[in-house]
Every structure is written in structure tokens, then in C-alpha cells.
């Protein structure tokens, strides 16, 4: 079946609006407000308004490219750098030629000093330290654990094969007049969850998390999060509410705010408190307008966000007024991109990421567009996410098309008999940001981030072939469909299996209730997998709403996409199960 290729930004606005450029007067001719679709369609940049200066910037960019790619002689390179020291302000690339190595070392030092705080932390731990911590746990001596990192405790707890040793240290921690460390209490609670659904261990986990809640400040959220959900699962919404309130008020960290608001609203709904439900729902939709939990509360009804799908035109600004020091960096990026040096443009854009949120929204939208042009879609998504949170009115169809790009749909469409192409687009967006050459730190490759070992179980394939888009998608779809069939048509369980492995999902299904689908997915103990499932489900919703009608119009012969679409792999003909679209929730 032939499929007409999709041009992502071809959804046209009214002609008068689509050609809008809004200068603010003669003093601002070089920095107008321009419609986003104009910049996309014409490939516009701020250099288009720089007059004669644009040619000089491109000349400087060409010299910079030659220096960075070692295309100049030593003498020519020395002359260029020396000239920068003498007349730094005359060349917008000088700061990048002079202190690049210093900035790189600073960045590496910051990354090295940033700890990972998740339960699957891979911080190296000496074997003797693990055995020492394990010995302290066996002795139930809680005085030994002050200052011990959570990651170290997790590794030591792996040596505990049964619940009896856990019970001893837990009893000591709970009966002590002095508070045990919140880290110890949290890890003990998580270990107790491994023995679910046995009731005594569920009670033990709740007691440990409750004690951690009492003994910690607002910065220790993980215990509170798990406590609140276990209480809800136990039918104790009234007891869970104050814990959820603490989570929702911790704006300094805020890892669990959207989820805590969702569950507070659910508890209010269960108790019949309509005013509280409406209040919490309003806050969730205002502060997290694109969150999956917000979509769940509205049951996918378009409402206020539906107006974002109307053809409205967000405006961009090529230069920042609030952060004028960024403007030469942007000029340099534009000049490099005009010479197709996107790898160097990517590096320069990275230099302003940390302070970009201090600039105005129209400028940040433009920077997001430049990031996409440089091939850095992951950073583009991060910038747009911040823009949408700070200014929800900027959530328009044009901006959402940047946030949810649709690429390689022709390849995805060739597998439409097996799985919904929009669902695979949602997965690819999360896995690689549509970067065909993506490589993860653990060795996953390509658009669908396949592990070579996983791919080779299905087909003999080289690493080079795995980076080919068609091959990667074909094998990725094949693997995902096998997971869908394994989990009886449950698309979200298959996503969890794609991220964490199907054996882990089987383990979680044994531990936690599945009667409340959203409670099960929010109880997944791996943060990465929790977020992964929720974000892809959210992506899927928006892909359906942004592009579903357009694709249906192009392929009238093809059945409409969506949650009711049938799988055609093997003998499975069951519809995909998704929480947002399912009557089970």
C-alpha cells in the first residue's frame, strides 16, 4: 500500500496569519515577532534581519569551522586565536575558540559531582563495604547507618534472601526512640515490597514508610510517595491525603507533584468532596497541562486544551531582550547552521541551556526551533516543556507539532497491520527523539533503542544494520508486538516490559494490585519505567489528536488509527488496552 509522506508542518493557518511578521517599529526591525510557521516554512533565522552584518558572521563561522575541524595550518590557527585575544568583541566565535577546553572540563566536573538518587543507582561500591553494611543489617544495629548512601543500602539488601532478616532490622528501626535514617527506612520499605502480596509485609512497608515520613524533612519524597499509594491501595484515602498534600507542596523538588495531585483528586472524588476535587483538578491542569495524569482526570476530553488544536499561531523572537548576552551565541548558531555545521551549532546551544529559562518565551521558542534544526530534539523537548509550563497559552498546534514531531511515518506505516504507527512514533519520541544514530550508555541503538542482544534473538543483524532506520523499526516493532501478545493485548504492560524487561513486569504483577490500572503503573518501583509508560501514553494521545484526522484523510482505505485498532500479529486480534481509553479504569 502506498502512503503519502507526511509533511509535519503542512497544516496551514489562515493566509493572513501565516505570513504575519510583527515588527515593533523602526527601532526593532532587526528583532521582529514572527509567526512560528513562517520561520519553519521559510527556514527563517535572525540573520535574515541583520543586514550587512550577516555576511561577516558567516565569514567568521567558516573560519571557526576550519579551526575546529583542523583545516587550518598551525600558523593560521595561531593568528586567528591571537586576533581573538586582541579584539574579542569583533568576532562572535572568539569565546568558543579561547575557552572551549576550560568549559568542557567544568561541565565534566559538574556531571561527575551529580549523584544519582534512584533505586536502580549504579554508583560503584566496594565489595567489602557491601558486606560490612550487610553485617550491620543482620545485627539490627541502626546506629551504624548515619550517612550511608541509599544506593549502598540497596546493594547490601540484595544479600537478604528472605523476610526474616528484614523483619529483625525493621523491628529495631521502628521501635527505636531515636529516628533511624530516612534512607534506611525507605530501603527497608522497598525491600518489604519484594515480599508482597503477603499482608504482613504490606503492613511492614506502610509502617516503615510512615516512620520515614515522620523522621524526614520535605526533601525526602520517595517514602511519602510509596506510603500514599499503599494506603490508597489499602482503602485508606483519608490517611493518605495529608501525605499527598506534603508531596504536592514540595515545589523545590517536585518529582511527584502531578501524581500526588492526581491521587488527591481521586480520593476527593471517592469521598464525594466535589469542591476539593474541582480545586485539585484545576491546579493539576494549570501547572501540568500536558501531563498524562491531567489527561486521565479529564478522561481525554479536549476541553481547554482542545483549543490548542485549533490553528493558532505562536510568535517567536529571534533575539532576547531580557538576556542580551545570549544573542551573539544565537548569531553564531545561525551562521553555523547556514553552513550546515549542525554539530558545532549543537555545542554552542548547549552553552546557554542552564540559563535559558530566564529569557522570554518567544525567544525560547525560537531557541527550541534552532535545537531541532541542529538535530538535538531531546533538548528541544526540554525547552518546550519549560515554555509550556511557564506559559500555558503558548501551547498551540504549531508548538505541539514541534513537541511531538512525526518522522519516518512511511516506514511505520509499512508495519500498520501489526501495531498502530502513532503508538510506535510515541515510543520512538521517548526512546531517541527520532535520532537515527542514538546510542545509550548501556549500548541500546537507533530509533527504537534496541539492545543488540535483543535484536539478535530475532534476527542475525550487525551493529551497523541496527542503526539503519528501516531495520531498527522493523525489529523494534517485532519485539514490541511480541510483548503485546505476551501481555494479552495490554499496551502499557508491553511498554513497561520494553523498558524494564518482561520478567520484571511479571514480578510487579505478582506484587501489586492490577484491578486499579493507574495505581499499578504508579506503584512500579523503577522511576524510569513509571515515567516511561506515562510519557509514551501521553505522547500517543497527542499524536492521535494532532495527526489522526490528517492521516485518515490521506488514506481513506485504511482503518482509522486509535485504541480500537486490531493487532494482526500471530493469532492475536484483541484491541490494545490503554488506561486512558479503557472502561476498566
C-alpha positions as a printed NumPy array, in Angstrom:
array([[  0.   ,   0.   ,   0.   ],
       [  1.394,   3.346,  -0.98 ],
       [  1.397,   6.016,   1.699],
       [  1.682,   9.716,   1.072],
       [  4.592,  11.074,   3.118],
       [  3.544,  13.433,   5.874],
       [  4.93 ,  16.93 ,   5.996],
       [  4.76 ,  17.688,   9.683],
       [  4.121,  21.386,   9.495],
       [  1.828,  21.427,   6.477],
       [ -1.309,  22.159,   8.482],
       [ -1.859,  25.692,   7.265],
       [ -3.102,  28.687,   9.178],
       [ -5.259,  31.382,   7.608],
       [ -3.207,  33.11 ,   4.937],
       [ -3.129,  36.469,   6.657],
       [ -1.911,  34.907,   9.873],
       [  0.551,  32.503,   8.289],
       [  2.502,  35.35 ,   6.734],
       [  2.499,  37.515,   9.821],
       [  5.639,  39.358,  10.8  ],
       [  5.087,  41.884,  13.55 ],
       [  7.86 ,  44.445,  13.874],
       [  7.53 ,  46.749,  16.847],
       [  8.656,  49.834,  14.983],
       [ 11.844,  51.128,  13.331],
       [ 13.929,  50.55 ,  16.469],
       [ 13.101,  46.845,  16.433],
       [ 13.332,  45.96 ,  12.744],
       [ 16.217,  43.567,  13.47 ],
       [ 14.226,  41.719,  16.147],
       [ 10.614,  41.305,  14.997],
       [  7.96 ,  38.978,  16.337],
       [  7.424,  36.35 ,  13.643],
       [  4.882,  33.571,  13.279],
       [  6.36 ,  30.159,  14.102],
       [  5.049,  28.591,  10.879],
       [  6.743,  31.334,   8.842],
       [ 10.1  ,  30.535,  10.413],
       [  9.532,  26.814,   9.801],
       [  8.318,  27.129,   6.222],
       [ 10.941,  29.621,   5.092],
       [ 13.764,  28.372,   7.309],
       [ 13.983,  31.907,   8.657],
       [ 16.622,  32.987,  11.136],
       [ 17.667,  36.181,  12.856],
       [ 20.418,  36.622,  10.289],
       [ 17.721,  37.491,   7.761],
       [ 17.299,  40.77 ,   9.672],
       [ 20.956,  41.518,  10.412],
       [ 21.636,  43.382,   7.165],
       [ 25.286,  43.58 ,   6.114],
       [ 26.419,  42.02 ,   9.378],
       [ 25.087,  38.609,   8.329],
       [ 27.827,  38.159,   5.722],
       [ 30.52 ,  38.911,   8.287],
       [ 29.023,  36.417,  10.762],
       [ 29.069,  33.695,   8.092],
       [ 32.693,  34.544,   7.269],
       [ 33.603,  34.177,  10.952],
       [ 31.634,  30.91 ,  11.119],
       [ 33.592,  29.49 ,   8.179],
       [ 36.875,  30.302,   9.909],
       [ 35.589,  28.719,  13.138],
       [ 34.588,  25.538,  11.291],
       [ 38.036,  25.284,   9.714],
       [ 39.712,  25.735,  13.103],
       [ 37.555,  23.152,  14.832],
       [ 37.924,  20.648,  12.003],
       [ 41.719,  21.195,  11.838],
       [ 41.566,  22.561,   8.298],
       [ 43.945,  25.475,   9.006],
       [ 47.688,  25.391,   9.296],
       [ 49.233,  25.916,  12.721],
       [ 50.235,  29.434,  11.698],
       [ 46.718,  30.327,  10.506],
       [ 45.152,  28.863,  13.637],
       [ 47.546,  30.758,  15.907],
       [ 46.794,  34.003,  14.061],
       [ 43.03 ,  33.524,  14.456],
       [ 43.204,  32.788,  18.181],
       [ 45.665,  35.655,  18.767],
       [ 43.326,  38.003,  16.946],
       [ 40.526,  36.869,  19.262],
       [ 42.55 ,  37.799,  22.343],
       [ 43.198,  41.234,  20.872],
       [ 39.686,  42.013,  19.566],
       [ 37.303,  39.578,  21.271],
       [ 34.163,  41.661,  20.754],
       [ 34.603,  41.819,  16.987],
       [ 34.227,  38.071,  16.456],
       [ 31.194,  36.281,  17.895],
       [ 33.11 ,  32.972,  17.914],
       [ 36.065,  34.156,  19.961],
       [ 34.833,  32.986,  23.35 ],
       [ 34.339,  29.493,  21.94 ],
       [ 37.814,  29.404,  20.428],
       [ 39.529,  30.631,  23.588],
       [ 37.945,  28.748,  26.484],
       [ 36.311,  25.681,  24.952],
       [ 38.577,  23.24 ,  26.806],
       [ 38.018,  25.019,  30.106],
       [ 34.239,  24.949,  29.657],
       [ 34.338,  21.26 ,  28.761],
       [ 36.321,  20.444,  31.914],
       [ 33.895,  22.461,  34.035],
       [ 30.934,  20.58 ,  32.544],
       [ 32.565,  17.2  ,  33.122],
       [ 33.3  ,  18.149,  36.746],
       [ 29.663,  19.122,  37.328],
       [ 28.372,  15.875,  35.81 ],
       [ 30.831,  13.818,  37.843],
       [ 29.694,  15.519,  41.059],
       [ 25.966,  14.969,  40.413],
       [ 24.707,  11.909,  42.339],
       [ 22.005,   9.579,  41.053],
       [ 19.206,   9.149,  43.546],
       [ 17.052,   6.407,  42.053],
       [ 16.571,   2.915,  43.399],
       [ 18.499,   1.478,  40.444],
       [ 21.53 ,   3.677,  41.198],
       [ 24.699,   2.243,  39.635],
       [ 27.189,   4.072,  41.883],
       [ 30.276,   1.839,  42.308],
       [ 30.509,   0.272,  45.764],
       [ 33.46 ,  -1.727,  47.054],
       [ 32.57 ,  -5.368,  47.809],
       [ 33.928,  -5.129,  51.365],
       [ 31.669,  -2.128,  52.025],
       [ 28.608,  -4.061,  50.88 ],
       [ 29.431,  -6.964,  53.19 ],
       [ 30.077,  -4.566,  56.088],
       [ 26.695,  -2.862,  55.594],
       [ 25.041,  -6.255,  55.256],
       [ 26.615,  -7.295,  58.573],
       [ 25.22 ,  -4.18 ,  60.28 ],
       [ 21.779,  -5.046,  58.854],
       [ 21.996,  -8.594,  60.221],
       [ 22.976,  -7.241,  63.636],
       [ 19.976,  -4.861,  63.552],
       [ 22.222,  -2.031,  64.736],
       [ 20.54 ,   1.096,  63.386],
       [ 23.201,   3.412,  64.895],
       [ 25.609,   2.315,  62.135],
       [ 23.652,   3.768,  59.242],
       [ 24.009,   7.524,  59.6  ],
       [ 25.457,   8.88 ,  56.377],
       [ 25.235,   5.567,  54.494],
       [ 24.011,   6.211,  50.959],
       [ 20.734,   4.765,  49.77 ],
       [ 22.411,   3.109,  46.768],
       [ 24.832,   1.27 ,  49.09 ],
       [ 21.949,   0.065,  51.244],
       [ 20.137,  -1.304,  48.194],
       [ 23.165,  -3.322,  47.16 ],
       [ 23.605,  -4.727,  50.666],
       [ 19.915,  -5.632,  50.879],
       [ 20.315,  -7.876,  47.829],
       [ 22.112, -10.304,  50.154],
       [ 18.928, -10.763,  52.206],
       [ 17.22 , -13.826,  50.658],
       [ 14.185, -13.951,  52.939],
       [ 11.92 , -11.78 ,  55.045],
       [ 13.09 , -12.907,  58.481],
       [ 16.35 , -10.944,  58.412],
       [ 14.39 ,  -7.967,  57.105],
       [ 11.943,  -8.255,  59.992],
       [ 14.742,  -8.038,  62.566],
       [ 16.309,  -4.782,  61.363],
       [ 12.844,  -3.328,  60.627],
       [ 11.627,  -4.025,  64.18 ],
       [ 14.728,  -2.32 ,  65.545],
       [ 14.222,   0.716,  63.325],
       [ 10.541,   1.033,  64.213],
       [ 10.929,   0.525,  67.975],
       [ 13.872,   2.878,  68.455],
       [ 13.109,   6.106,  70.323],
       [ 15.536,   7.898,  68.032],
       [ 14.781,   8.157,  64.344],
       [ 16.656,   5.803,  62.078],
       [ 17.971,   7.435,  58.916],
       [ 15.192,   8.09 ,  56.362],
       [ 17.365,   6.363,  53.769],
       [ 17.459,   3.161,  55.832],
       [ 13.709,   3.243,  56.497],
       [ 12.971,   3.823,  52.808],
       [ 15.212,   0.99 ,  51.616],
       [ 13.728,  -1.367,  54.21 ],
       [ 10.25 ,  -0.426,  52.975],
       [ 11.222,  -1.109,  49.381],
       [ 12.71 ,  -4.451,  50.404],
       [  9.465,  -5.33 ,  52.174],
       [  7.61 ,  -4.703,  48.897],
       [  9.589,  -7.538,  47.317],
       [  7.614,  -9.939,  49.529],
       [  4.183,  -8.639,  48.516],
       [  1.367,  -9.584,  48.36 ],
       [  1.876, -11.223,  51.784],
       [ -0.202,  -8.997,  54.135],
       [  2.369,  -8.782,  56.965],
       [  4.953,  -7.341,  54.593],
       [  2.489,  -4.833,  53.195],
       [  1.797,  -3.676,  56.754],
       [  5.541,  -3.603,  57.434],
       [  6.193,  -1.435,  54.359],
       [  3.46 ,   1.004,  55.399],
       [  4.891,   1.202,  58.945],
       [  8.435,   1.804,  57.64 ],
       [  7.365,   4.489,  55.199],
       [  5.233,   6.143,  57.883],
       [  8.242,   6.28 ,  60.192],
       [ 10.361,   7.717,  57.355],
       [  7.687,  10.36 ,  56.806],
       [  7.837,  11.331,  60.482],
       [ 11.633,  11.375,  60.585],
       [ 12.461,  13.281,  57.396],
       [ 12.114,  16.796,  56.071],
       [ 10.39 ,  17.852,  52.873],
       [ 13.309,  16.745,  50.709],
       [ 12.858,  13.003,  51.198],
       [  9.904,  12.251,  48.956],
       [ 10.241,   8.642,  47.858],
       [  8.964,   7.132,  51.128],
       [  5.989,   9.501,  51.175],
       [  5.103,   8.659,  47.604],
       [  5.084,   4.921,  48.176],
       [  3.309,   5.299,  51.521],
       [  0.471,   7.297,  49.998],
       [ -0.166,   4.781,  47.192],
       [ -0.026,   1.774,  49.51 ],
       [ -2.528,   3.472,  51.802],
       [ -4.835,   4.154,  48.847],
       [ -4.492,   0.527,  47.78 ],
       [ -5.451,  -0.411,  51.345],
       [ -8.582,   1.759,  51.176],
       [ -7.163,   4.441,  53.494],
       [ -7.607,   7.59 ,  51.407],
       [ -8.213,   9.737,  54.48 ],
       [ -4.837,   8.758,  55.922],
       [ -3.13 ,   9.143,  52.535],
       [ -4.386,  12.693,  51.896],
       [ -2.036,  14.623,  54.273],
       [  0.916,  12.665,  52.876],
       [ -0.131,  13.527,  49.325],
       [ -0.527,  17.16 ,  50.386],
       [  3.097,  17.268,  51.553],
       [  4.216,  15.894,  48.198],
       [  2.128,  18.391,  46.251],
       [  3.534,  21.319,  48.239],
       [  7.199,  20.419,  47.715],
       [  7.748,  22.737,  44.762],
       [ 11.51 ,  22.862,  45.398],
       [ 11.975,  19.311,  44.152],
       [  8.587,  18.374,  42.786],
       [  9.263,  14.901,  41.387],
       [  5.841,  13.664,  42.482],
       [  3.626,  16.754,  42.289],
       [  1.492,  15.789,  39.29 ],
       [  0.971,  12.253,  40.597],
       [  0.175,  13.441,  44.132],
       [ -2.402,  15.916,  42.784],
       [ -3.993,  13.186,  40.692],
       [ -4.365,  10.819,  43.647],
       [ -5.615,  13.575,  45.961],
       [ -8.273,  14.329,  43.36 ],
       [ -9.149,  10.634,  43.114],
       [ -9.534,  10.404,  46.882],
       [-11.688,  13.543,  46.925],
       [-13.867,  12.043,  44.19 ],
       [-14.196,   8.777,  46.099],
       [-15.274,  10.623,  49.265],
       [-17.759,  12.792,  47.328],
       [-15.919,  16.075,  48.022],
       [-16.728,  17.794,  44.729],
       [-15.263,  21.174,  45.679],
       [-11.899,  19.687,  46.662],
       [-11.882,  17.551,  43.519],
       [-12.516,  20.575,  41.298],
       [ -9.858,  22.637,  43.085],
       [ -7.159,  19.987,  42.801],
       [ -8.095,  19.176,  39.212],
       [ -7.824,  22.866,  38.325],
       [ -4.344,  23.115,  39.814],
       [ -3.146,  19.964,  38.054],
       [ -4.372,  21.147,  34.661],
       [ -2.913,  24.61 ,  35.203],
       [  0.552,  23.553,  36.381],
       [  0.911,  20.327,  34.369],
       [ -1.293,  20.913,  31.321],
       [  0.279,  18.161,  29.19 ],
       [  0.704,  15.535,  31.894],
       [ -0.772,  12.078,  31.478],
       [ -2.329,  12.333,  34.925],
       [ -4.095,  15.519,  33.838],
       [ -5.434,  13.726,  30.76 ],
       [ -6.673,  10.896,  32.986],
       [ -8.63 ,  13.309,  35.179],
       [-10.371,  14.752,  32.132],
       [-10.714,  11.286,  30.55 ],
       [ -9.067,  12.646,  27.41 ],
       [-11.751,  15.277,  26.845],
       [-10.261,  18.178,  24.923],
       [-11.785,  20.991,  26.962],
       [ -9.484,  23.99 ,  27.349],
       [ -6.519,  22.092,  25.923],
       [ -8.608,  21.157,  22.927],
       [ -8.429,  24.763,  21.85 ],
       [ -4.714,  24.195,  21.432],
       [ -5.596,  22.034,  18.449],
       [ -7.205,  24.994,  16.748],
       [ -4.911,  26.648,  14.254],
       [ -3.382,  29.427,  16.286],
       [ -0.041,  30.994,  15.648],
       [  2.602,  31.263,  18.381],
       [  5.091,  34.056,  17.865],
       [  8.85 ,  33.781,  18.113],
       [ 11.532,  36.387,  18.653],
       [ 14.988,  35.98 ,  17.138],
       [ 16.83 ,  37.892,  19.837],
       [ 16.434,  38.139,  23.595],
       [ 15.764,  41.436,  25.323],
       [ 15.975,  40.071,  28.859],
       [ 19.218,  38.121,  28.231],
       [ 21.065,  40.117,  25.544],
       [ 24.278,  38.213,  26.314],
       [ 22.696,  35.215,  24.558],
       [ 22.297,  36.998,  21.251],
       [ 25.823,  36.562,  19.932],
       [ 25.617,  32.857,  20.722],
       [ 22.411,  32.689,  18.675],
       [ 24.011,  34.638,  15.827],
       [ 26.894,  32.175,  15.864],
       [ 24.468,  29.218,  15.797],
       [ 22.526,  30.718,  12.895],
       [ 25.726,  31.314,  10.933],
       [ 26.914,  27.757,  11.55 ],
       [ 23.573,  26.298,  10.527],
       [ 23.598,  28.315,   7.323],
       [ 26.839,  26.439,   6.535],
       [ 25.329,  23.072,   7.616],
       [ 27.658,  22.766,  10.623],
       [ 24.91 ,  21.483,  12.914],
       [ 27.295,  19.542,  15.156],
       [ 29.038,  22.77 ,  16.168],
       [ 25.715,  24.614,  16.433],
       [ 24.559,  21.898,  18.844],
       [ 27.606,  22.549,  21.052],
       [ 27.099,  26.31 ,  21.152],
       [ 23.411,  25.992,  22.002],
       [ 24.368,  23.746,  24.906],
       [ 26.328,  26.639,  26.433],
       [ 23.143,  28.638,  27.221],
       [ 20.855,  25.802,  28.36 ],
       [ 21.336,  26.402,  32.081],
       [ 20.009,  29.966,  31.999],
       [ 17.623,  29.776,  29.059],
       [ 14.552,  29.706,  31.32 ],
       [ 15.408,  33.267,  32.405],
       [ 14.683,  34.6  ,  28.914],
       [ 11.322,  35.478,  27.388],
       [  9.016,  32.811,  25.952],
       [  9.063,  33.927,  22.253],
       [ 12.873,  33.778,  22.303],
       [ 12.877,  30.353,  23.98 ],
       [ 10.501,  29.072,  21.298],
       [ 12.996,  30.21 ,  18.683],
       [ 15.88 ,  28.545,  20.501],
       [ 13.823,  25.324,  20.589],
       [ 13.404,  25.603,  16.824],
       [ 17.173,  26.049,  16.401],
       [ 17.787,  22.99 ,  18.586],
       [ 15.552,  20.935,  16.335],
       [ 17.407,  22.166,  13.275],
       [ 20.679,  21.16 ,  14.946],
       [ 19.324,  17.651,  15.484],
       [ 19.05 ,  17.991,  19.263],
       [ 15.393,  17.048,  19.576],
       [ 15.724,  15.809,  23.153],
       [ 16.878,  19.248,  24.302],
       [ 14.225,  20.82 ,  22.1  ],
       [ 11.574,  18.855,  24.001],
       [ 13.022,  20.004,  27.35 ],
       [ 12.961,  23.668,  26.325],
       [  9.401,  23.422,  25.025],
       [  8.287,  21.602,  28.176],
       [  9.567,  24.524,  30.258],
       [  7.866,  27.02 ,  27.953],
       [  4.531,  25.216,  28.194],
       [  4.753,  25.063,  31.984],
       [  5.671,  28.741,  32.357],
       [  3.166,  29.994,  29.791],
       [  0.326,  27.548,  29.032],
       [ -1.082,  29.952,  26.428],
       [  1.913,  29.029,  24.263],
       [  0.507,  25.504,  23.869],
       [ -0.796,  25.725,  20.317],
       [ -0.964,  23.313,  17.429],
       [  2.164,  24.793,  15.868],
       [  4.135,  24.47 ,  19.11 ],
       [  2.758,  20.988,  19.78 ],
       [  3.919,  19.874,  16.333],
       [  7.434,  20.813,  17.397],
       [  6.946,  18.991,  20.696],
       [  5.511,  15.901,  19.007],
       [  7.285,  15.626,  15.644],
       [  6.183,  12.86 ,  13.313],
       [  9.027,  11.435,  11.278],
       [  9.575,   8.175,   9.41 ],
       [  5.828,   7.639,   9.272],
       [  6.22 ,   5.986,   5.872],
       [  8.329,   3.261,   7.493],
       [  5.988,   2.963,  10.485],
       [  3.016,   2.723,   8.135],
       [  4.514,  -0.336,   6.486],
       [  4.006,  -2.145,   9.823],
       [  0.459,  -0.846,  10.355],
       [ -1.03 ,  -4.348,  10.143],
       [  0.859,  -5.249,  13.309],
       [  0.665,  -2.148,  15.507],
       [ -0.558,   1.435,  15.447],
       [  2.094,   3.658,  13.777],
       [  1.216,   6.515,  16.138],
       [  1.988,   4.334,  19.145],
       [  5.38 ,   3.469,  17.672],
       [  6.001,   7.152,  16.932],
       [  5.187,   7.902,  20.583],
       [  7.681,   5.234,  21.679],
       [ 10.42 ,   6.465,  19.309],
       [  9.974,  10.033,  20.521],
       [ 10.647,   8.861,  24.063],
       [ 13.464,   6.462,  23.228],
       [ 15.584,   8.507,  20.822],
       [ 13.844,  11.75 ,  19.913],
       [ 13.903,  10.428,  16.306],
       [ 17.707,  10.411,  16.295],
       [ 18.56 ,   7.513,  13.994],
       [ 22.12 ,   7.33 ,  15.311],
       [ 21.247,   7.407,  19.021],
       [ 23.395,   5.255,  21.315],
       [ 22.623,   4.891,  25.011],
       [ 25.199,   4.475,  27.767],
       [ 24.203,   0.817,  28.104],
       [ 24.528,   0.099,  24.374],
       [ 20.969,   0.469,  23.032],
       [ 20.959,   1.589,  19.408],
       [ 18.889,   3.531,  16.912],
       [ 15.398,   4.979,  16.761],
       [ 13.808,   2.331,  18.97 ],
       [ 16.901,   1.902,  21.172],
       [ 17.259,  -1.83 ,  20.705],
       [ 19.854,  -3.766,  22.636],
       [ 21.974,  -5.758,  20.171],
       [ 21.366,  -8.984,  22.12 ],
       [ 17.586,  -8.474,  21.933],
       [ 17.73 ,  -7.782,  18.201],
       [ 19.9  , -10.839,  17.522],
       [ 17.413, -13.12 ,  19.243],
       [ 15.038, -12.204,  16.425],
       [ 17.422, -11.899,  13.5  ],
       [ 21.127, -12.001,  12.712],
       [ 21.982,  -8.329,  12.393],
       [ 25.13 ,  -6.209,  12.698],
       [ 25.504,  -3.087,  14.831],
       [ 25.686,  -1.039,  11.649],
       [ 22.433,  -2.518,  10.379],
       [ 20.756,  -1.736,  13.701],
       [ 21.417,   1.963,  13.072],
       [ 19.507,   1.756,   9.799],
       [ 16.047,   3.248,  10.364],
       [ 14.091,   0.597,   8.452],
       [ 15.894,  -2.304,  10.106],
       [ 15.665,  -0.757,  13.571],
       [ 11.939,  -0.054,  13.268],
       [ 11.204,  -3.486,  11.801],
       [ 12.911,  -5.299,  14.666],
       [ 11.623,  -2.844,  17.282],
       [  8.031,  -3.334,  16.122],
       [  8.519,  -7.089,  16.073],
       [  9.808,  -7.066,  19.652],
       [  7.081,  -4.737,  20.927],
       [  4.296,  -6.789,  19.284],
       [  5.707,  -9.923,  20.916],
       [  5.363,  -8.162,  24.272],
       [  1.802,  -7.05 ,  23.486],
       [  0.893, -10.647,  22.729],
       [  2.656, -11.866,  25.878],
       [  0.623,  -9.414,  27.987],
       [ -2.69 , -10.245,  26.317],
       [ -3.077,  -7.002,  24.358],
       [ -2.116,  -4.678,  27.234],
       [ -0.148,  -1.928,  25.505],
       [  1.083,  -0.296,  28.735],
       [  2.34 ,  -3.541,  30.253],
       [  4.161,  -4.136,  26.965],
       [  5.735,  -0.664,  27.237],
       [  6.872,  -1.418,  30.782],
       [  8.356,  -4.667,  29.507],
       [ 10.086,  -2.866,  26.638],
       [ 11.789,  -0.582,  29.15 ],
       [ 12.496,  -2.853,  32.131],
       [ 12.173,  -6.344,  30.68 ],
       [  9.075,  -8.603,  30.673],
       [ 10.311, -10.642,  33.637],
       [ 10.256,  -7.519,  35.818],
       [  6.687,  -6.795,  34.753],
       [  5.68 , -10.345,  35.7  ],
       [  7.261,  -9.777,  39.111],
       [  5.403,  -6.488,  39.629],
       [  2.117,  -8.109,  38.606],
       [  2.623, -10.662,  41.384],
       [  3.326,  -7.937,  43.939],
       [  0.756,  -5.238,  43.255],
       [ -2.943,  -4.969,  42.573],
       [ -3.911,  -4.708,  38.917],
       [ -7.607,  -4.022,  39.461],
       [ -6.832,  -0.286,  39.508],
       [ -4.662,   0.088,  36.409],
       [ -3.278,   3.533,  37.201],
       [ -2.435,   2.559,  40.772],
       [ -0.487,  -0.418,  39.432],
       [  1.511,   1.696,  36.97 ],
       [  2.248,   4.367,  39.582],
       [  3.421,   1.675,  42.018],
       [  6.097,   0.422,  39.606],
       [  9.253,   0.691,  41.754],
       [ 11.536,   1.935,  38.944],
       [ 11.086,   5.657,  38.401],
       [ 12.415,   5.389,  34.862],
       [  9.777,   2.806,  33.936],
       [  6.946,   4.686,  35.699],
       [  7.767,   7.81 ,  33.753],
       [  8.371,   5.887,  30.542],
       [  4.905,   4.326,  30.477],
       [  3.137,   7.572,  31.422],
       [  5.055,   9.708,  28.927],
       [  4.541,   7.368,  25.986],
       [  0.83 ,   7.086,  26.81 ],
       [  0.682,  10.887,  26.867],
       [  2.622,  11.09 ,  23.588],
       [  0.223,   8.631,  21.998],
       [ -2.794,  10.724,  22.977],
       [ -1.314,  13.818,  21.354],
       [ -0.143,  12.032,  18.207],
       [ -3.691,  10.757,  17.718],
       [ -5.162,  14.221,  18.195],
       [ -2.579,  16.141,  16.185],
       [ -2.24 ,  13.872,  13.188],
       [ -5.016,  11.277,  13.247],
       [ -7.533,  13.197,  11.139],
       [ -4.878,  14.271,   8.655],
       [ -3.651,  10.725,   8.09 ],
       [ -7.19 ,   9.375,   7.862],
       [ -7.921,  11.903,   5.124],
       [ -4.829,  10.793,   3.197],
       [ -5.571,   7.081,   3.457],
       [ -9.332,   6.626,   3.34 ],
       [ -8.964,   2.96 ,   2.526],
       [ -7.075,   2.311,   5.77 ],
       [ -8.916,   1.653,   9.069],
       [ -8.694,   4.623,  11.449],
       [ -5.918,   4.601,  13.976],
       [ -6.615,   4.584,  17.682],
       [ -7.06 ,   2.392,  20.714],
       [ -9.746,   0.312,  18.989],
       [ -7.39 ,  -0.735,  16.189],
       [ -6.846,  -4.509,  15.945],
       [ -3.46 ,  -6.154,  16.116],
       [ -2.689,  -8.583,  13.306],
       [  0.384, -10.357,  14.651],
       [  0.22 , -14.099,  15.088],
       [ -3.205, -15.134,  16.31 ],
       [ -3.872, -12.009,  18.367],
       [ -6.849,  -9.966,  17.225],
       [ -7.544,  -8.208,  20.505],
       [ -7.771,  -4.419,  20.767],
       [ -4.975,  -2.589,  22.519],
       [ -5.7  ,  -1.854,  26.176],
       [ -4.778,   1.663,  27.295],
       [ -5.778,   3.149,  30.64 ],
       [ -6.869,   6.476,  29.154],
       [ -9.196,   4.812,  26.659],
       [-10.195,   1.774,  28.68 ],
       [-13.501,   1.243,  30.508],
       [-11.512,  -0.823,  33.031],
       [-10.335,   2.348,  34.72 ]])
